[in-house]
Amino acid sequence: MITLFQITGSSSFAARAALECAGADYEVVDVHPRRRDEAPGFADANPLQRVPALRDGDVRISETGAILLWVGDRFPDAGLAPAVGTTARADHYRWVTWCANTLHVGWWPIMAGFYFSDDEAARASIEARGRDNMARHGAHLESWLSSHEWLAGDLPGVSDIYVYMLVGWANYYDDITLGGDAVADHYARVGALPGVVRARELDDLDERLIRFNPGLRGGKPLD
């Protein structure tokens, strides 16, 4: 049995959506964001106690991009990863890695400036630079999706799920939009996949990836 350690509505959403799209048999352990030591087995799955983390027999794997690549290979019949050796497979690697190294990381100056500085003026500058970078990331994504239905190959894959989550986070900000019509159309296509719809339902998220009940995580009070 696969075990997914998650915090609903966090980065673990992409892992859960991928498992749902793969038709995987899995269970979840809901991690309290402020009391992570209470989650049984979590430190074994990821000593850093960050989500998502996954356990499957002797396998222990963490980091969103790594988990998505693993799910794509673990369930080949689901078609979430193109065949090895193809051009589409190269695009698959490229986009998952781009999400992990660039787009995902690009959110932190905007969402968590306090990690970078205690000075309010410095944080404002950091956030402004982050928004400039995010605009460039959105333009890069728009350029590719203007001529591609999916990021890698002819079928939706884990790279699409990862991008979907990261694009959806822009809905928490009134003044941030990633890309243009092509990105918006891609977001709608991925959001309509049955596994992604199911993951939103399980994570208590609306179509914009905004929580229906902000004070709950895994159906339990945050405090």
C-alpha positions as CSV (number, residue, x, y, z in Angstrom):
1,M,0.0,0.0,0.0
2,I,1.3,3.4,-0.9
3,T,1.1,6.0,1.8
4,L,1.0,9.7,1.0
5,F,1.9,12.2,3.7
6,Q,0.2,15.4,2.9
7,I,-1.2,18.7,4.0
8,T,-4.4,19.4,2.1
9,G,-4.1,22.3,-0.3
10,S,-0.4,22.5,-0.1
11,S,2.3,21.3,-2.6
12,S,1.1,17.7,-1.8
13,F,-2.0,18.4,-4.0
14,A,0.0,17.6,-7.1
15,A,1.1,14.3,-5.7
16,R,-2.4,13.4,-4.7
17,A,-3.8,14.4,-8.1
18,A,-1.2,12.3,-9.9
19,L,-2.0,9.3,-7.7
20,E,-5.7,9.8,-8.5
21,C,-5.1,10.2,-12.2
22,A,-3.0,7.0,-12.1
23,G,-5.8,5.1,-10.4
24,A,-3.4,4.2,-7.6
25,D,-4.4,2.3,-4.4
26,Y,-3.1,4.6,-1.7
27,E,-3.8,5.9,1.8
28,V,-3.1,9.4,3.2
29,V,-1.7,10.6,6.5
30,D,-2.8,14.1,7.1
31,V,0.1,16.1,8.6
32,H,-0.8,19.0,10.9
33,P,1.3,21.9,9.6
34,R,2.2,23.1,13.1
35,R,2.6,19.7,14.8
36,R,4.4,17.6,12.3
37,D,6.0,15.3,14.9
38,E,2.5,13.9,15.6
39,A,2.1,12.3,12.1
40,P,3.1,8.6,12.5
41,G,5.8,7.5,10.1
42,F,6.3,11.0,8.6
43,A,9.9,11.5,9.8
44,D,10.8,8.1,8.4
45,A,9.3,9.0,5.0
46,N,11.1,12.4,5.0
47,P,13.4,13.3,7.8
48,L,13.0,17.0,6.9
49,Q,9.2,16.6,7.6
50,R,8.1,18.4,4.5
51,V,5.2,17.4,2.3
52,P,4.6,15.7,0.1
53,A,6.3,12.5,1.1
54,L,5.5,9.0,0.0
55,R,6.2,5.5,1.2
56,D,5.7,2.4,-0.9
57,G,7.2,-0.7,0.7
58,D,10.9,0.0,0.9
59,V,10.6,3.1,-1.2
60,R,10.8,6.5,0.6
61,I,10.5,9.5,-1.7
62,S,10.0,13.2,-1.1
63,E,10.0,16.5,-3.1
64,T,7.1,17.2,-5.4
65,G,8.9,16.8,-8.7
66,A,10.6,13.5,-7.7
67,I,7.3,12.1,-6.5
68,L,5.6,13.0,-9.8
69,L,8.3,11.5,-11.9
70,W,8.1,8.3,-9.7
71,V,4.3,8.1,-10.1
72,G,4.6,8.5,-13.9
73,D,7.0,5.5,-13.9
74,R,5.3,3.5,-11.2
75,F,2.0,3.4,-13.2
76,P,3.0,3.2,-16.8
77,D,-0.5,2.1,-18.0
78,A,-1.9,5.5,-16.8
79,G,0.0,7.3,-19.6
80,L,1.2,10.1,-17.2
81,A,4.8,9.8,-18.6
82,P,5.8,9.4,-22.2
83,A,7.9,6.5,-23.4
84,V,11.6,6.5,-22.5
85,G,13.8,7.6,-25.3
86,T,11.2,9.8,-27.0
87,T,11.3,13.5,-27.6
88,A,8.1,13.7,-25.5
89,R,10.0,12.0,-22.6
90,A,12.7,14.7,-22.8
91,D,9.9,17.3,-22.6
92,H,8.5,15.4,-19.6
93,Y,11.8,15.7,-17.7
94,R,12.3,19.3,-18.8
95,W,8.9,20.5,-17.6
96,V,8.8,18.7,-14.3
97,T,12.3,19.9,-13.5
98,W,11.4,23.4,-14.6
99,C,8.4,23.4,-12.3
100,A,10.5,22.2,-9.4
101,N,13.6,24.4,-10.0
102,T,12.0,27.6,-11.4
103,L,8.2,28.0,-11.2
104,H,7.7,26.4,-7.8
105,V,10.7,28.2,-6.3
106,G,9.5,31.4,-8.0
107,W,6.5,31.6,-5.7
108,W,8.5,31.8,-2.4
109,P,9.6,35.5,-2.7
110,I,5.9,36.3,-3.2
111,M,4.3,33.9,-0.8
112,A,6.9,33.8,2.0
113,G,9.1,36.9,1.9
114,F,9.7,36.5,5.6
115,Y,12.0,33.6,4.9
116,F,14.4,36.0,3.1
117,S,14.4,39.0,5.3
118,D,13.1,40.4,8.6
119,D,13.1,43.9,7.1
120,E,9.8,45.0,5.7
121,A,11.3,47.3,3.1
122,A,13.6,44.5,1.9
123,R,10.7,42.1,1.8
124,A,8.7,44.5,-0.4
125,S,11.7,44.6,-2.8
126,I,12.1,40.9,-2.8
127,E,8.4,40.4,-3.5
128,A,8.5,42.9,-6.4
129,R,11.4,41.1,-7.9
130,G,9.5,37.8,-7.5
131,R,6.5,39.2,-9.4
132,D,8.8,40.3,-12.2
133,N,10.2,36.8,-12.4
134,M,6.8,35.3,-12.3
135,A,5.7,37.4,-15.2
136,R,8.6,36.0,-17.2
137,H,7.8,32.5,-16.2
138,G,4.2,32.9,-17.3
139,A,5.4,34.2,-20.7
140,H,7.6,31.2,-21.1
141,L,4.8,28.8,-20.3
142,E,2.4,30.7,-22.6
143,S,4.8,30.5,-25.5
144,W,5.0,26.7,-25.3
145,L,1.3,26.1,-24.7
146,S,0.3,28.3,-27.6
147,S,1.4,25.4,-29.8
148,H,1.0,22.4,-27.5
149,E,-2.2,20.9,-26.0
150,W,-0.1,19.2,-23.3
151,L,3.4,19.9,-22.0
152,A,4.9,16.6,-23.0
153,G,3.5,14.5,-25.8
154,D,-0.1,13.8,-26.8
155,L,-1.5,12.9,-23.4
156,P,-1.9,14.8,-20.1
157,G,0.9,13.9,-17.8
158,V,2.4,14.6,-14.4
159,S,4.1,17.8,-15.7
160,D,0.6,19.2,-16.6
161,I,-0.6,18.4,-13.1
162,Y,2.4,20.2,-11.5
163,V,1.9,23.3,-13.7
164,Y,-1.8,23.2,-13.0
165,M,-1.2,23.5,-9.3
166,L,1.4,26.3,-9.6
167,V,-0.7,28.3,-12.0
168,G,-3.7,27.9,-9.7
169,W,-1.8,29.5,-6.8
170,A,-2.1,32.8,-8.7
171,N,-5.8,32.8,-7.8
172,Y,-4.8,33.8,-4.3
173,Y,-3.6,37.2,-5.7
174,D,-5.8,39.7,-7.4
175,D,-2.8,41.2,-9.4
176,I,-1.0,38.0,-10.6
177,T,-1.9,36.1,-13.7
178,L,0.5,33.6,-15.2
179,G,0.5,33.7,-19.0
180,G,-2.5,34.4,-21.2
181,D,-5.2,32.5,-23.0
182,A,-3.1,29.4,-23.7
183,V,-2.2,28.9,-20.1
184,A,-5.8,29.6,-19.0
185,D,-7.1,27.0,-21.5
186,H,-4.5,24.5,-20.3
187,Y,-5.5,25.1,-16.7
188,A,-9.1,24.4,-17.7
189,R,-8.2,21.1,-19.5
190,V,-6.1,19.8,-16.6
191,G,-8.7,20.9,-14.1
192,A,-11.4,18.8,-15.9
193,L,-9.4,15.6,-15.7
194,P,-11.4,13.2,-13.4
195,G,-8.4,12.5,-11.2
196,V,-7.7,16.2,-10.7
197,V,-11.4,16.9,-10.0
198,R,-11.3,14.1,-7.4
199,A,-8.1,15.5,-5.8
200,R,-9.8,18.9,-5.4
201,E,-12.8,17.3,-3.7
202,L,-10.5,15.4,-1.3
203,D,-8.5,18.5,-0.6
204,D,-11.6,20.7,-0.1
205,L,-10.6,23.0,-2.9
206,D,-12.7,24.9,-5.5
207,E,-11.8,25.1,-9.2
208,R,-9.4,28.0,-8.4
209,L,-7.6,25.8,-5.8
210,I,-8.8,28.0,-3.0
211,R,-9.9,26.3,0.2
212,F,-13.7,26.1,0.9
213,N,-12.8,26.0,4.6
214,P,-9.6,27.9,5.3
215,G,-9.5,26.9,8.9
216,L,-9.4,23.1,8.2
217,R,-6.7,20.8,7.1
218,G,-7.7,17.2,6.3
219,G,-11.1,18.1,7.7
220,K,-9.7,19.0,11.1
221,P,-9.3,22.4,12.7
222,L,-6.0,24.0,12.0
223,D,-5.5,25.2,15.6
